């Protein structure tokens, strides 16, 4: 009975090489056996392994059914090779090949097993390792983590992969199972008893064998490095010796963020990967003045791949108000791939944890990691009452990771579940083809790319900067992207959203594409709304909530542009939104409200100098399905599509404040206010409802409308529907004016409340081809006051420098345009149908375009012997011999003719009488023997209507008598 079990087996069981391979089962044993069967390494006595093991006939003489039998054998000797068929039972997968050697190596129950007589069985290295070789039981009672941890420790030391593709194993109190080699778990199922969750340790630790090290530079190199630690740097030659390292720079003395409501602060910190010659991968977001630590984390040269595995959680994580607990994986190795895994609750179990958990997958200090084709669950939090979990509880967590990719990851739940995702400081992060109830980077996400994903009700919750690109992605909830208010709702970079959709629920007070809601708080960093934003082909989907009536916004901003501490918020230099629509309900979209543009920091110079606006920001809204806002008074700000709010009397902070150029294209029913702000605004192909561009003064800038329709729909408060008097002008080109809808009814009679026109009376601003809609022209025609041709001409072409009044070109004397409408403008012509005469306005009165002139003829017969003065006649027998002037005028000149009675013509002097009184004296007739003279009359020669004009000779000199004298006065009458 005391016979050696090994000897008994040798006598009773002989195994061929093929049978040996069969009992090994696992790939590890198969590869190991292959090395034995092909004549492997030589033994100390010169025999081959094959010969020692199988003998001359190929049969094994040192084979045991179980490891227990191997341990009990007393026939073994140093240098022998032993084979087991199983660990606890033959064929249980724990069979292995061992080298028998004397020694005292630490026993681990798998790679080193204590035998009789001071011997040890040492696991013969094969191609891989499995857990059964180390005694994993899988009975639901044993903590298989003990054996699994030993298996990985051996695999790590030997540099062997773990190949274990089936079976059920229970993990209980064991933690910190370190993995440094590839793992193929296949369909293996792990049952994690969460009652053993730890406050400090994870179940699995994926680590690198390469330790981190402090980087020490001499003072000159340090100063040179610090000078380069700023945005835009791509090469750091000082760090060239640390290629293939993830480098972290920290300045503990410089606080760059503070979390509102928690008081936690973040020091300035940056990290990047160093390539050849100091070329770095990863943007530098901060400018450093110094650093307190500089650390290199060497990256492994190859990728570690963990493939397969199913993880069942018991759900009963311990604790109540004790903080965070751990399970799952901690990944602190660069170039790690985890793929093809499933994580969920045990069948029939529920998540009953009252304390939060850290991520089942937690990534730290790593470069290039991939989570691929993984299903996991978010944890329950918002159960209400005593079941409430006090903090966020996460399925994915971590911090300080560069170039992480999540691909094909699924984690969804109800609104009871907290967001599966909670991280900090993830850079160059990609999320592809995932279905997650949340993507969340609390602090300093830098460069995030999301594509072909579905994001659930916990949302996209971010702060940071760099590139934020989201494409072909659906979000379930109210806000497509929530920028975290506890970190200032900050995104300092470019935002691109393309071909995305938000599926909006019934509940909520609003929906938005980009939701910014920072507090007026000192976050210890600049906060703001991005550098550039482009949103295109976006859908608000209300198919599941068609009765929801809350508004949709493209962007929702805070009400302030500068905090109480004086910190100015930055604003994008470019904002483009196009092709945004709503499905599932008729109510459309609103654009954004900028409640105080004066203190923003656009980081680009702009301004206004009363001659022009120099824009530093471009906004373009094109083909947006606008909401038909509730009917309200024209100046109401309760429901607006766009608001740019400032008083016309308010100064802006400086040239970096917000001075936008705004284009609104193909947007219907626009209702918005620009108040007294500074802007250059253009509408194209829009339907205009109400606009207010006046508050404490006119809007400073200009407004242009091209191919637009005006149709107000407002409540009547007696005010105009439009206030468009921009300081640099307002222009309408190819626009159409419709009858306003007031209190629900069409009111063509109130068209003058559009502010810029009163039909057949006034038209303001610049117009090219403005048109009245048919409903208006019909209305005025039916009222007996059809639109006058002159008003149509004004609509067709008018410049703001021209009179705003419509000026009739034809009519009765009473219908002439009044002096108050014409002002001092000269040259307007009017045909007076009563006078049958064309008249012209000369700036003060109506005048005939050509002046009337008349010759006043006077003569005197022989003056010989007559007494001086001699009264000249105008007509024989005329009672007064004077001309009665019909209207005012003047005498610009005269012609005189003298005839002598013989000899030389005498010199004659005459004067003109006005109303019988000498008026123009000392006028000379011909002299020097001449018979005629034509001369101007110097000085004032004006007369009034009703004056009487006569002439008399006042002097004759010469030797010859005057036979006759004629004077023709040139009378020029006014033309009015």
Secondary structure, 3 states (H helix, E strand, C coil): CCCCHHHHHHHHCCCCHHHHHHHHCCHHHHHHHHHHHCCCCECCCCCEHHHHHHCCCCCCCCEECCHHHHHHCCCCCCCCEEEECCCCCCCCCCCCEEEEEECCCCCCCCCEEECHHHEEEEECCCCEECCHHHCCCCCCCCCCHHHHHHHHHHHHHHCCEEECCCCEEEECCCCCEEECCCEEEEEEEEEECHHHCECCCCCEEECCCCCCEECCCCHHHHHHHHHHCCCCCCECHHHHHHCCEEEEEEEEEEEEEECCCCCCEEEEEEEEEECHHHEEECCCCCCCCCCCEEEEEECCCCCEEEEEEEEEECCCCCCCCCCCEECCEEECCCCEEEEEEEEEECCCCCCCCCCCECCCEEEEEEEEEEEEEEECCCCECCCCHHHCCCCCCCCEEEEEEEEEEEECCEECCCCCECCCEEEEEEEEEEEECCEEEEEEEEEEEEEEEEECCEEEEEEEEEEEEEEEEEECCEEECCEEEEECHHHCCCEEEEEEEEEEEEECCCCCCEEEEEEECCCCCCCCCCCEECCEEEEEEEEEECCCCCCCCCEEEEEECCCCCECCCCCECECCCEEEEEEEEEECCCCCEECEEECCCCCCECCCCCEECCCCEECCEEEEEEEECECCCCCCCCCCCCCCCEEECCCCCCCCCCCCCCCEEEEEECCCCEEEECCCCEEEEEEECCEEEEEECECCCECEEEEEEECCEECCEECCCCCCCEECCCCCCEEEECCEECCEEECCEEEHHHHHHHCCEECCCEECCEEECCEECHHHHHHHHHCCCCCCHHHHHHHHEECCCCCCECCCCEECCCCCCCHHHHCCCCCCEEEECCCCEEEEECCCCEEECCCEEEEEEEEECCCCCCCCCEECECCCCCCCCCEECCCCEEEEEEEEEEEECCCCCCEEEEEEEECCEEEEEEEECCCCCCCEEEEECCCCCEECCCCEEEEEEEEEECCCCEEEEEEEEEEEECCC
